[in-house]
Amino acid sequence: MVEKACGILNINLIFLQPYCPDLNPIEDVWRKIKSKIYKSIYNNLNELIEIFKEEYYKIVDLASFYENWVKEYLGTNIW
């Protein structure tokens, strides 16, 4: 059912191995966020949350992030 809906909506599904963090794009997102947070100074939880949100949206809004992930791990260009 999901595959049929994705076909109608022109969405490409990428099937990964059941447990393979090296192929999971969110792991790269967390790595970049952690790197930024470690270098940041924050005084309270709200400031930490704001830094996290800012970095998260900066990364996930980049189309190049996904394009590079697909090229690197799947060896294809779906765009």
Backbone atoms as SQL, in Angstrom:
CREATE TABLE atoms (id INTEGER PRIMARY KEY, chain TEXT, resi INTEGER, resn TEXT, atom TEXT, x REAL, y REAL, z REAL);
INSERT INTO atoms VALUES
  (1, 'A', 1, 'MET', 'N', 0.825, -1.189, 0.000),
  (2, 'A', 1, 'MET', 'CA', 0.000, 0.000, 0.000),
  (3, 'A', 1, 'MET', 'C', 0.874, 1.259, 0.000),
  (4, 'A', 2, 'VAL', 'N', 1.913, 1.272, 0.824),
  (5, 'A', 2, 'VAL', 'CA', 2.812, 2.422, 0.884),
  (6, 'A', 2, 'VAL', 'C', 3.528, 2.604, -0.443),
  (7, 'A', 3, 'GLU', 'N', 4.010, 1.511, -1.010),
  (8, 'A', 3, 'GLU', 'CA', 4.718, 1.598, -2.292),
  (9, 'A', 3, 'GLU', 'C', 3.795, 2.129, -3.391),
  (10, 'A', 4, 'LYS', 'N', 2.554, 1.707, -3.375),
  (11, 'A', 4, 'LYS', 'CA', 1.597, 2.180, -4.376),
  (12, 'A', 4, 'LYS', 'C', 1.355, 3.682, -4.208),
  (13, 'A', 5, 'ALA', 'N', 1.165, 4.129, -2.979),
  (14, 'A', 5, 'ALA', 'CA', 0.948, 5.556, -2.717),
  (15, 'A', 5, 'ALA', 'C', 2.173, 6.364, -3.134),
  (16, 'A', 6, 'CYS', 'N', 3.363, 5.857, -2.848),
  (17, 'A', 6, 'CYS', 'CA', 4.593, 6.556, -3.234),
  (18, 'A', 6, 'CYS', 'C', 4.717, 6.646, -4.749),
  (19, 'A', 7, 'GLY', 'N', 4.301, 5.598, -5.445),
  (20, 'A', 7, 'GLY', 'CA', 4.328, 5.616, -6.899),
  (21, 'A', 7, 'GLY', 'C', 3.408, 6.690, -7.454),
  (22, 'A', 8, 'ILE', 'N', 2.218, 6.805, -6.881),
  (23, 'A', 8, 'ILE', 'CA', 1.256, 7.823, -7.311),
  (24, 'A', 8, 'ILE', 'C', 1.798, 9.226, -7.056),
  (25, 'A', 9, 'LEU', 'N', 2.468, 9.398, -5.909),
  (26, 'A', 9, 'LEU', 'CA', 2.990, 10.708, -5.517),
  (27, 'A', 9, 'LEU', 'C', 4.388, 10.994, -6.072),
  (28, 'A', 10, 'ASN', 'N', 4.908, 10.064, -6.869),
  (29, 'A', 10, 'ASN', 'CA', 6.237, 10.199, -7.465),
  (30, 'A', 10, 'ASN', 'C', 7.323, 10.353, -6.391),
  (31, 'A', 11, 'ILE', 'N', 7.262, 9.511, -5.364),
  (32, 'A', 11, 'ILE', 'CA', 8.240, 9.503, -4.279),
  (33, 'A', 11, 'ILE', 'C', 9.108, 8.266, -4.439),
  (34, 'A', 12, 'ASN', 'N', 10.418, 8.461, -4.411),
  (35, 'A', 12, 'ASN', 'CA', 11.353, 7.344, -4.506),
  (36, 'A', 12, 'ASN', 'C', 11.639, 6.805, -3.114),
  (37, 'A', 13, 'LEU', 'N', 11.375, 5.538, -2.900),
  (38, 'A', 13, 'LEU', 'CA', 11.707, 4.900, -1.637),
  (39, 'A', 13, 'LEU', 'C', 13.112, 4.323, -1.724),
  (40, 'A', 14, 'ILE', 'N', 13.853, 4.462, -0.635),
  (41, 'A', 14, 'ILE', 'CA', 15.198, 3.904, -0.567),
  (42, 'A', 14, 'ILE', 'C', 15.198, 2.923, 0.604),
  (43, 'A', 15, 'PHE', 'N', 15.345, 1.651, 0.292),
  (44, 'A', 15, 'PHE', 'CA', 15.312, 0.625, 1.328),
  (45, 'A', 15, 'PHE', 'C', 16.719, 0.382, 1.858),
  (46, 'A', 16, 'LEU', 'N', 16.863, 0.471, 3.167),
  (47, 'A', 16, 'LEU', 'CA', 18.143, 0.253, 3.820),
  (48, 'A', 16, 'LEU', 'C', 18.135, -1.082, 4.541),
  (49, 'A', 17, 'GLN', 'N', 19.318, -1.527, 4.926),
  (50, 'A', 17, 'GLN', 'CA', 19.414, -2.738, 5.729),
  (51, 'A', 17, 'GLN', 'C', 18.710, -2.487, 7.059),
  (52, 'A', 18, 'PRO', 'N', 18.219, -3.544, 7.735),
  (53, 'A', 18, 'PRO', 'CA', 17.460, -3.351, 8.981),
  (54, 'A', 18, 'PRO', 'C', 18.183, -2.506, 10.028),
  (55, 'A', 19, 'TYR', 'N', 19.448, -2.740, 10.262),
  (56, 'A', 19, 'TYR', 'CA', 20.191, -1.907, 11.201),
  (57, 'A', 19, 'TYR', 'C', 21.520, -1.563, 10.572),
  (58, 'A', 20, 'CYS', 'N', 21.632, -0.342, 10.136),
  (59, 'A', 20, 'CYS', 'CA', 22.866, 0.086, 9.496),
  (60, 'A', 20, 'CYS', 'C', 23.009, 1.601, 9.693),
  (61, 'A', 21, 'PRO', 'N', 23.493, 2.031, 10.866),
  (62, 'A', 21, 'PRO', 'CA', 23.574, 3.463, 11.143),
  (63, 'A', 21, 'PRO', 'C', 24.461, 4.226, 10.162),
  (64, 'A', 22, 'ASP', 'N', 25.443, 3.552, 9.569),
  (65, 'A', 22, 'ASP', 'CA', 26.303, 4.242, 8.608),
  (66, 'A', 22, 'ASP', 'C', 25.549, 4.649, 7.347),
  (67, 'A', 23, 'LEU', 'N', 24.461, 3.981, 7.062),
  (68, 'A', 23, 'LEU', 'CA', 23.669, 4.323, 5.882),
  (69, 'A', 23, 'LEU', 'C', 22.440, 5.162, 6.205),
  (70, 'A', 24, 'ASN', 'N', 22.269, 5.512, 7.459),
  (71, 'A', 24, 'ASN', 'CA', 21.108, 6.276, 7.871),
  (72, 'A', 24, 'ASN', 'C', 21.457, 7.763, 7.860),
  (73, 'A', 25, 'PRO', 'N', 20.812, 8.562, 7.011),
  (74, 'A', 25, 'PRO', 'CA', 21.189, 9.974, 6.889),
  (75, 'A', 25, 'PRO', 'C', 21.015, 10.773, 8.179),
  (76, 'A', 26, 'ILE', 'N', 20.122, 10.355, 9.058),
  (77, 'A', 26, 'ILE', 'CA', 19.929, 11.119, 10.292),
  (78, 'A', 26, 'ILE', 'C', 21.176, 11.068, 11.167),
  (79, 'A', 27, 'GLU', 'N', 21.980, 10.030, 11.031),
  (80, 'A', 27, 'GLU', 'CA', 23.220, 9.943, 11.812),
  (81, 'A', 27, 'GLU', 'C', 24.175, 11.072, 11.442),
  (82, 'A', 28, 'ASP', 'N', 24.219, 11.431, 10.158),
  (83, 'A', 28, 'ASP', 'CA', 25.049, 12.565, 9.743),
  (84, 'A', 28, 'ASP', 'C', 24.508, 13.875, 10.306),
  (85, 'A', 29, 'VAL', 'N', 23.187, 13.989, 10.355),
  (86, 'A', 29, 'VAL', 'CA', 22.569, 15.189, 10.932),
  (87, 'A', 29, 'VAL', 'C', 22.959, 15.309, 12.394),
  (88, 'A', 30, 'TRP', 'N', 22.811, 14.211, 13.159),
  (89, 'A', 30, 'TRP', 'CA', 23.156, 14.263, 14.592),
  (90, 'A', 30, 'TRP', 'C', 24.626, 14.608, 14.782),
  (91, 'A', 31, 'ARG', 'N', 25.493, 14.040, 13.964),
  (92, 'A', 31, 'ARG', 'CA', 26.929, 14.299, 14.073),
  (93, 'A', 31, 'ARG', 'C', 27.236, 15.778, 13.896),
  (94, 'A', 32, 'LYS', 'N', 26.625, 16.400, 12.901),
  (95, 'A', 32, 'LYS', 'CA', 26.865, 17.820, 12.651),
  (96, 'A', 32, 'LYS', 'C', 26.289, 18.679, 13.776),
  (97, 'A', 33, 'ILE', 'N', 25.131, 18.320, 14.276),
  (98, 'A', 33, 'ILE', 'CA', 24.518, 19.080, 15.371),
  (99, 'A', 33, 'ILE', 'C', 25.367, 18.966, 16.634),
  (100, 'A', 34, 'LYS', 'N', 25.802, 17.753, 16.955),
  (101, 'A', 34, 'LYS', 'CA', 26.628, 17.573, 18.150),
  (102, 'A', 34, 'LYS', 'C', 27.917, 18.379, 18.052),
  (103, 'A', 35, 'SER', 'N', 28.504, 18.413, 16.889),
  (104, 'A', 35, 'SER', 'CA', 29.730, 19.172, 16.702),
  (105, 'A', 35, 'SER', 'C', 29.499, 20.659, 17.001),
  (106, 'A', 36, 'LYS', 'N', 28.399, 21.191, 16.522),
  (107, 'A', 36, 'LYS', 'CA', 28.067, 22.603, 16.749),
  (108, 'A', 36, 'LYS', 'C', 27.764, 22.850, 18.226),
  (109, 'A', 37, 'ILE', 'N', 27.012, 21.966, 18.851),
  (110, 'A', 37, 'ILE', 'CA', 26.629, 22.150, 20.253),
  (111, 'A', 37, 'ILE', 'C', 27.854, 22.095, 21.157),
  (112, 'A', 38, 'TYR', 'N', 28.781, 21.198, 20.880),
  (113, 'A', 38, 'TYR', 'CA', 29.992, 21.091, 21.697),
  (114, 'A', 38, 'TYR', 'C', 30.802, 22.377, 21.673),
  (115, 'A', 39, 'LYS', 'N', 30.747, 23.089, 20.557),
  (116, 'A', 39, 'LYS', 'CA', 31.520, 24.324, 20.403),
  (117, 'A', 39, 'LYS', 'C', 30.748, 25.565, 20.859),
  (118, 'A', 40, 'SER', 'N', 29.492, 25.400, 21.246),
  (119, 'A', 40, 'SER', 'CA', 28.637, 26.533, 21.600),
  (120, 'A', 40, 'SER', 'C', 28.621, 26.763, 23.108),
  (121, 'A', 41, 'ILE', 'N', 28.357, 27.995, 23.439),
  (122, 'A', 41, 'ILE', 'CA', 28.172, 28.348, 24.846),
  (123, 'A', 41, 'ILE', 'C', 26.697, 28.667, 25.034),
  (124, 'A', 42, 'TYR', 'N', 26.094, 28.027, 25.986),
  (125, 'A', 42, 'TYR', 'CA', 24.691, 28.274, 26.281),
  (126, 'A', 42, 'TYR', 'C', 24.528, 28.305, 27.801),
  (127, 'A', 43, 'ASN', 'N', 23.594, 29.106, 28.252),
  (128, 'A', 43, 'ASN', 'CA', 23.415, 29.330, 29.688),
  (129, 'A', 43, 'ASN', 'C', 22.261, 28.556, 30.301),
  (130, 'A', 44, 'ASN', 'N', 21.362, 28.080, 29.457),
  (131, 'A', 44, 'ASN', 'CA', 20.214, 27.339, 29.985),
  (132, 'A', 44, 'ASN', 'C', 19.667, 26.392, 28.915),
  (133, 'A', 45, 'LEU', 'N', 18.713, 25.598, 29.312),
  (134, 'A', 45, 'LEU', 'CA', 18.147, 24.594, 28.412),
  (135, 'A', 45, 'LEU', 'C', 17.495, 25.228, 27.186),
  (136, 'A', 46, 'ASN', 'N', 16.827, 26.356, 27.365),
  (137, 'A', 46, 'ASN', 'CA', 16.165, 27.000, 26.223),
  (138, 'A', 46, 'ASN', 'C', 17.165, 27.439, 25.163),
  (139, 'A', 47, 'GLU', 'N', 18.317, 27.954, 25.588),
  (140, 'A', 47, 'GLU', 'CA', 19.343, 28.337, 24.623),
  (141, 'A', 47, 'GLU', 'C', 19.884, 27.112, 23.883),
  (142, 'A', 48, 'LEU', 'N', 20.073, 26.021, 24.601),
  (143, 'A', 48, 'LEU', 'CA', 20.524, 24.779, 23.974),
  (144, 'A', 48, 'LEU', 'C', 19.509, 24.290, 22.942),
  (145, 'A', 49, 'ILE', 'N', 18.258, 24.327, 23.291),
  (146, 'A', 49, 'ILE', 'CA', 17.200, 23.905, 22.375),
  (147, 'A', 49, 'ILE', 'C', 17.183, 24.783, 21.126),
  (148, 'A', 50, 'GLU', 'N', 17.369, 26.078, 21.287),
  (149, 'A', 50, 'GLU', 'CA', 17.381, 26.987, 20.137),
  (150, 'A', 50, 'GLU', 'C', 18.570, 26.701, 19.217),
  (151, 'A', 51, 'ILE', 'N', 19.742, 26.438, 19.809),
  (152, 'A', 51, 'ILE', 'CA', 20.907, 26.082, 18.989),
  (153, 'A', 51, 'ILE', 'C', 20.618, 24.801, 18.211),
  (154, 'A', 52, 'PHE', 'N', 20.039, 23.821, 18.899),
  (155, 'A', 52, 'PHE', 'CA', 19.702, 22.559, 18.249),
  (156, 'A', 52, 'PHE', 'C', 18.750, 22.782, 17.080),
  (157, 'A', 53, 'LYS', 'N', 17.670, 23.515, 17.319),
  (158, 'A', 53, 'LYS', 'CA', 16.679, 23.762, 16.264),
  (159, 'A', 53, 'LYS', 'C', 17.304, 24.477, 15.073),
  (160, 'A', 54, 'GLU', 'N', 18.081, 25.499, 15.362),
  (161, 'A', 54, 'GLU', 'CA', 18.718, 26.271, 14.293),
  (162, 'A', 54, 'GLU', 'C', 19.601, 25.386, 13.423),
  (163, 'A', 55, 'GLU', 'N', 20.425, 24.574, 14.051),
  (164, 'A', 55, 'GLU', 'CA', 21.312, 23.690, 13.299),
  (165, 'A', 55, 'GLU', 'C', 20.537, 22.602, 12.567),
  (166, 'A', 56, 'TYR', 'N', 19.537, 22.045, 13.215),
  (167, 'A', 56, 'TYR', 'CA', 18.737, 20.990, 12.595),
  (168, 'A', 56, 'TYR', 'C', 18.096, 21.486, 11.304),
  (169, 'A', 57, 'TYR', 'N', 17.422, 22.621, 11.383),
  (170, 'A', 57, 'TYR', 'CA', 16.725, 23.122, 10.199),
  (171, 'A', 57, 'TYR', 'C', 17.693, 23.616, 9.139),
  (172, 'A', 58, 'LYS', 'N', 18.844, 24.096, 9.551),
  (173, 'A', 58, 'LYS', 'CA', 19.860, 24.522, 8.591),
  (174, 'A', 58, 'LYS', 'C', 20.317, 23.316, 7.752),
  (175, 'A', 59, 'ILE', 'N', 20.466, 22.176, 8.409),
  (176, 'A', 59, 'ILE', 'CA', 20.947, 20.973, 7.722),
  (177, 'A', 59, 'ILE', 'C', 19.851, 20.319, 6.886),
  (178, 'A', 60, 'VAL', 'N', 18.693, 20.063, 7.490),
  (179, 'A', 60, 'VAL', 'CA', 17.664, 19.300, 6.773),
  (180, 'A', 60, 'VAL', 'C', 17.010, 20.086, 5.649),
  (181, 'A', 61, 'ASP', 'N', 17.160, 21.399, 5.652),
  (182, 'A', 61, 'ASP', 'CA', 16.604, 22.190, 4.558),
  (183, 'A', 61, 'ASP', 'C', 17.512, 22.216, 3.334),
  (184, 'A', 62, 'LEU', 'N', 18.704, 21.667, 3.446),
  (185, 'A', 62, 'LEU', 'CA', 19.635, 21.652, 2.319),
  (186, 'A', 62, 'LEU', 'C', 19.353, 20.469, 1.397),
  (187, 'A', 63, 'ALA', 'N', 18.963, 20.747, 0.190),
  (188, 'A', 63, 'ALA', 'CA', 18.757, 19.662, -0.776),
  (189, 'A', 63, 'ALA', 'C', 20.071, 18.953, -1.055),
  (190, 'A', 64, 'SER', 'N', 21.173, 19.693, -1.002),
  (191, 'A', 64, 'SER', 'CA', 22.473, 19.092, -1.288),
  (192, 'A', 64, 'SER', 'C', 22.838, 18.026, -0.260),
  (193, 'A', 65, 'PHE', 'N', 22.339, 18.166, 0.962),
  (194, 'A', 65, 'PHE', 'CA', 22.607, 17.150, 1.986),
  (195, 'A', 65, 'PHE', 'C', 22.081, 15.797, 1.522),
  (196, 'A', 66, 'TYR', 'N', 20.863, 15.767, 1.030),
  (197, 'A', 66, 'TYR', 'CA', 20.255, 14.517, 0.579),
  (198, 'A', 66, 'TYR', 'C', 20.871, 14.029, -0.722),
  (199, 'A', 67, 'GLU', 'N', 21.142, 14.954, -1.620),
  (200, 'A', 67, 'GLU', 'CA', 21.757, 14.561, -2.887),
  (201, 'A', 67, 'GLU', 'C', 23.111, 13.905, -2.642),
  (202, 'A', 68, 'ASN', 'N', 23.912, 14.509, -1.781),
  (203, 'A', 68, 'ASN', 'CA', 25.232, 13.944, -1.476),
  (204, 'A', 68, 'ASN', 'C', 25.106, 12.588, -0.796),
  (205, 'A', 69, 'TRP', 'N', 24.128, 12.449, 0.086),
  (206, 'A', 69, 'TRP', 'CA', 23.936, 11.174, 0.778),
  (207, 'A', 69, 'TRP', 'C', 23.591, 10.077, -0.227),
  (208, 'A', 70, 'VAL', 'N', 22.686, 10.373, -1.133),
  (209, 'A', 70, 'VAL', 'CA', 22.275, 9.385, -2.123),
  (210, 'A', 70, 'VAL', 'C', 23.461, 8.999, -3.007),
  (211, 'A', 71, 'LYS', 'N', 24.224, 9.980, -3.450),
  (212, 'A', 71, 'LYS', 'CA', 25.382, 9.692, -4.306),
  (213, 'A', 71, 'LYS', 'C', 26.426, 8.867, -3.566),
  (214, 'A', 72, 'GLU', 'N', 26.708, 9.249, -2.323),
  (215, 'A', 72, 'GLU', 'CA', 27.767, 8.585, -1.565),
  (216, 'A', 72, 'GLU', 'C', 27.406, 7.153, -1.204),
  (217, 'A', 73, 'TYR', 'N', 26.191, 6.934, -0.703),
  (218, 'A', 73, 'TYR', 'CA', 25.836, 5.626, -0.183),
  (219, 'A', 73, 'TYR', 'C', 25.150, 4.705, -1.178),
  (220, 'A', 74, 'LEU', 'N', 24.475, 5.291, -2.127),
  (221, 'A', 74, 'LEU', 'CA', 23.749, 4.445, -3.065),
  (222, 'A', 74, 'LEU', 'C', 24.362, 4.447, -4.456),
  (223, 'A', 75, 'GLY', 'N', 25.271, 5.366, -4.690),
  (224, 'A', 75, 'GLY', 'CA', 25.952, 5.419, -5.971),
  (225, 'A', 75, 'GLY', 'C', 25.043, 5.788, -7.131),
  (226, 'A', 76, 'THR', 'N', 23.961, 6.483, -6.828),
  (227, 'A', 76, 'THR', 'CA', 23.038, 6.874, -7.889),
  (228, 'A', 76, 'THR', 'C', 22.696, 8.351, -7.768),
  (229, 'A', 77, 'ASN', 'N', 22.094, 8.865, -8.784),
  (230, 'A', 77, 'ASN', 'CA', 21.631, 10.237, -8.767),
  (231, 'A', 77, 'ASN', 'C', 20.148, 10.206, -9.138),
  (232, 'A', 78, 'ILE', 'N', 19.282, 10.407, -8.150),
  (233, 'A', 78, 'ILE', 'CA', 17.832, 10.306, -8.415),
  (234, 'A', 78, 'ILE', 'C', 17.214, 11.653, -8.712),
  (235, 'A', 79, 'TRP', 'N', 17.991, 12.704, -8.700),
  (236, 'A', 79, 'TRP', 'CA', 17.407, 14.041, -8.892),
  (237, 'A', 79, 'TRP', 'C', 17.362, 14.394, -10.333);
